[in-house]
Amino acid sequence: MNRKQFFASLKENVDATELRRIQAAYWIAKEAHRQQARDCGERYFEHPRRTASILIRHGVIDTHTILLALLHDTLEDTPLPQTVILEQFGAAVLKDVLLLSNRYAIFDESTGEITRWEKKEKADYYVAIATAGIAVRIVKIADRIDNLRSMDDVWPKERQAWYRRDTKRHILPFAEGVKTGLADELKELIG
């Protein structure tokens, strides 16, 4: 789904004010990921756009969830300051993007430089997502679906097997409680 198709799929279901918020998240995520590429060589931004597109295809079109899908990797994988998300989208969006991030940058307040990356314990990360609101859970499911779809030709077989096991153990249990059809798609991908 290209940019025009992406926004066309939203126009009928989102009012103009909410559409502008989604457009802002789209461009912030695109710029934040500008220098990054996926393992397969494609530009990284295609992943958050596809994550949001998966949700739209499943009828999940509320603004908060689409914002999370677009922004879900910005704090984890880029030096985007948390304040950008806070100021543009509010505390609720920032809180949920932080839940979806397994690490994030800590900045020196006087210089603005990154002093370190704060990494979460894996078990704590998954528990926080599994017990979070529905928007966080379905974004994580859509994120995992896109990653599973794109790993076959790029990742070594051992990593693929580990990722499928990790998905079955940590993502599938809360995916099965989501009534969007995402769990069925996830099950099909993990075999």
KOLLOSE-512798 format. One record per residue (C-alpha): x, y, z; residue number from 1. Coordinates in steps of 0.001 Angstrom, whole numbers, always signed. Layout:
BEGIN
X,Y,Z,NUM
...
***
This chain:
BEGIN
+0,+0,+0,1
+1582,+3268,-1075,2
+1054,+6663,+601,3
-1969,+7628,-1528,4
-3674,+4280,-938,5
-2854,+4450,+2767,6
-4509,+7828,+3260,7
-7389,+6994,+935,8
-8172,+3972,+3141,9
-8504,+6303,+6120,10
-10393,+9276,+4631,11
-13819,+7637,+4766,12
-13457,+6575,+8390,13
-11489,+9363,+10079,14
-12477,+13014,+10440,15
-10206,+15770,+9096,16
-8654,+16631,+12472,17
-7757,+13013,+13208,18
-6472,+12522,+9678,19
-4059,+15444,+10209,20
-2760,+13763,+13385,21
-2185,+10530,+11459,22
-452,+12455,+8674,23
+1862,+14055,+11256,24
+2720,+10635,+12726,25
+3314,+9266,+9227,26
+5835,+11986,+8384,27
+7526,+11923,+11794,28
+8007,+8161,+11551,29
+9195,+8412,+7958,30
+11764,+11064,+8880,31
+12864,+9297,+12087,32
+13553,+6084,+10140,33
+14993,+7868,+7071,34
+18562,+6554,+7460,35
+17491,+3000,+8307,36
+17004,-78,+6171,37
+15450,-3436,+6986,38
+17480,-6648,+6804,39
+16211,-7161,+3250,40
+17490,-3736,+2199,41
+14157,-1941,+1866,42
+13709,+1367,+3653,43
+12681,+822,+7258,44
+9607,+3049,+7116,45
+7814,+454,+4986,46
+7505,-1686,+8142,47
+5495,+774,+10301,48
+3360,+1705,+7290,49
+2639,-1987,+6633,50
+1905,-2513,+10341,51
-729,+243,+10180,52
-2012,-1132,+6865,53
-2517,-4593,+8388,54
-4710,-3020,+11053,55
-6676,-999,+8505,56
-7236,-4148,+6431,57
-8656,-5814,+9573,58
-11008,-2886,+10179,59
-9021,-1284,+12997,60
-9163,+2379,+12068,61
-9219,+4304,+15334,62
-6719,+7146,+15374,63
-4877,+6149,+18553,64
-4116,+2664,+17229,65
-2973,+3904,+13817,66
-720,+6484,+15509,67
+846,+3693,+17575,68
+1361,+1506,+14517,69
+3179,+4283,+12683,70
+5272,+5349,+15686,71
+5839,+1975,+17380,72
+9555,+1690,+16496,73
+10554,+5356,+16613,74
+11720,+5352,+20242,75
+13179,+1851,+20059,76
+15184,+2219,+16862,77
+15853,+5933,+16348,78
+17154,+8832,+18425,79
+13751,+10555,+18293,80
+13244,+12262,+21668,81
+10175,+11222,+23650,82
+9230,+14901,+23884,83
+8419,+14969,+20156,84
+5746,+12316,+20612,85
+4508,+13910,+23841,86
+4164,+17375,+22307,87
+2645,+16205,+19024,88
+338,+13428,+20217,89
-23,+13609,+23996,90
+820,+11538,+27044,91
-1411,+8565,+26170,92
+305,+7984,+22829,93
+3751,+8412,+24382,94
+2904,+5943,+27160,95
+1783,+3324,+24649,96
+4745,+3842,+22284,97
+7016,+3366,+25306,98
+5183,+128,+26146,99
+5819,-1086,+22590,100
+9516,-157,+22780,101
+11927,-2713,+24208,102
+14530,+40,+24530,103
+14686,+3824,+24293,104
+17257,+6597,+24382,105
+18099,+8596,+27501,106
+19206,+12139,+26680,107
+21469,+14578,+28519,108
+19160,+17510,+29256,109
+21883,+20128,+28861,110
+23446,+18893,+25605,111
+20608,+16942,+24001,112
+22982,+14046,+23323,113
+22064,+10436,+23925,114
+23807,+9296,+27098,115
+22638,+5676,+26948,116
+19950,+3319,+25736,117
+17620,+1917,+28388,118
+16759,-1729,+27600,119
+13840,-3589,+29157,120
+13980,-7145,+30441,121
+12304,-9393,+27879,122
+9864,-10965,+30336,123
+8824,-7570,+31704,124
+8398,-6229,+28174,125
+6004,-9000,+27140,126
+4018,-8874,+30391,127
+3569,-5114,+29987,128
+2260,-5562,+26449,129
+7,-8510,+27329,130
-1598,-6506,+30143,131
-1802,-3207,+28249,132
-4839,-1810,+26510,133
-6186,-3321,+23322,134
-4458,-792,+21049,135
-990,-1778,+22300,136
-1742,-5475,+21967,137
-3087,-5307,+18431,138
-236,-3089,+17247,139
+2227,-5646,+18624,140
+343,-8433,+16847,141
+353,-6531,+13529,142
+4050,-5704,+14029,143
+4815,-9387,+14535,144
+2727,-10373,+11498,145
+4710,-8023,+9286,146
+8024,-9250,+10704,147
+7031,-12885,+10170,148
+6013,-12176,+6582,149
+9288,-10462,+5754,150
+11806,-12762,+7447,151
+11813,-15824,+5150,152
+14297,-14741,+2517,153
+16530,-12739,+4846,154
+16931,-14316,+8272,155
+18900,-17503,+8919,156
+16667,-20554,+9505,157
+17666,-20734,+13208,158
+16567,-17136,+13795,159
+13292,-17761,+11969,160
+12592,-20819,+14135,161
+13405,-18871,+17315,162
+11154,-15987,+16231,163
+8236,-18336,+15556,164
+8714,-19986,+18983,165
+8942,-16558,+20642,166
+5735,-15498,+18882,167
+3930,-18672,+19941,168
+5039,-18273,+23545,169
+4648,-14522,+24077,170
+2357,-13027,+21423,171
-152,-15729,+20525,172
-1648,-16028,+24052,173
-2894,-12439,+24065,174
-3572,-12433,+20297,175
-6179,-15145,+20745,176
-8246,-12783,+22887,177
-8406,-10146,+20150,178
-11453,-10334,+17910,179
-10013,-8792,+14738,180
-8862,-11856,+12785,181
-5254,-10998,+13584,182
-4786,-14139,+15695,183
-5746,-16377,+12772,184
-3254,-14633,+10526,185
-572,-14947,+13212,186
-1276,-18675,+13703,187
-982,-19290,+9986,188
+2423,-17583,+9887,189
+3914,-19476,+12830,190
+2667,-22850,+11650,191
***
